[in-house]
């Protein structure tokens, strides 16, 4: 009868398991910066060079460069930072499984030993013979979680796990951007080296011509020295460009999990800058804030902090577990008899009576949630600022590049006109070389501008949070 009443009492407790969890249910606060109208709309710095189309996940494919696609695939497969992030995610997954298994506990134990107790401990001077005893049993307990401490713990662990996913995605975004950046720098350096070689050829022709004029007394030796100095300055740029190219290839190798010495030497031949044929697809603020991994991570941290308020609040109430155990303990000779068999069934209640400590932990959890909301708002503002800044810089550099191209086209036209005049005998070779020099100076300025534009494009794609 006593056992029946105990079981009925346990069933009555289980009936209350469906009680609502204590603490606040999480939802994105209405006052959060992510809900501000200005954060959801079009970007203020959008221009004719951008479009409102959604950013594709594999944004680097917009460059239509198979070599770059291959490098990205190699990096994503072997990058050490990504491996580290994946390991952190596996650890977070395990913590979630652990949190979800806290309600149930069970154990099985068994032991045996030969005993010879002290004769005086059993109040005998003689006649105590050694004997074998044993202990075996199984125990199971189930936490009723009436006030949702475990459920809030699972909620927090799940939010932390989702934050770990976002952290992995953030690493992926940065690794992809750094791979594209290194490849662009290598190819731009190769392009500038080609132009520098052409410029050197022009300067060498100029040196030979001036030396011939000096030999005939038609030019000053100072002119020859000045031209040789100009040639030396142009040549001095080549080692720096070659070093910049190799350094970029070293970065590409390590990004793909390879030693720098194993860099792909075929890439030394790249001398064509990355080029986009279409406006940058940037979407709007709404899509950005859903996509940016750091924003998603901050929002999940806020959700986890909110759930932990419920965990702390649940400590105001008793924690009730229901347990069952059965086993057999005693002398081996009496094993599994009424003398050694045992069992127990019933609830177990624990309650922290230190109210001050419990309320302090609730205040601590609330303060942490306020901090996470501030961090979430900060992540939103930083994301919007990054995009606006990168778009503004890109638009300015595009305007500059347009002017450089106009200057280049004018220099090309002047060089062509000078060639015609030289063939007609209306100008001398020095004038033609001066026009050619201006042409290649303008070409180099355009090449440097293209390198800047590639950097701006990559910065913009990085700010937009693509690549995951």
Secondary structure, 3 states (H helix, E strand, C coil): CHHHHHHHHHHHHHHCCCCCCCCCCCCCCCCCHHHCHHHHCCCCCCCCCEECCCCCCCHHHHHCCHHHHHHHHHHHHHCHHHHHHHHHHHHHHHHHHHHHCCCEEEEEEEEEEEECCCCHHHCCCCCCCCEEEEEEEEEEEEECCCCCHHHHHHHHHHHHHHHHHHHHHHHHHHHHHHHHHHHHHHHHHHHHHHHHHHHHHHHHHHHHHHHHHHHCCCCCHHHHHHHHHHHHHHHHHHHHHHHHHHHHHHHHHHHCCCCHHHCCHHHHHCCCCCCCCCCEECCCHHHHHHHCHHHHHHHHHHHHHHHHHHHHHHCCCCEEEEEEEEEEEEEHHHCCCCCCEEEEEEEEEECCCCHHHHHHHHHHHHHHHHHHHHHHHHHHHHHHHHHHHHHHHHHHHHHHHHHHHHHHHHHHHHHHHHHHHHHCCCCCHHHHHHHHHHHHHHHHHHHHHHHHHHHHHHHHHHHHCCCC
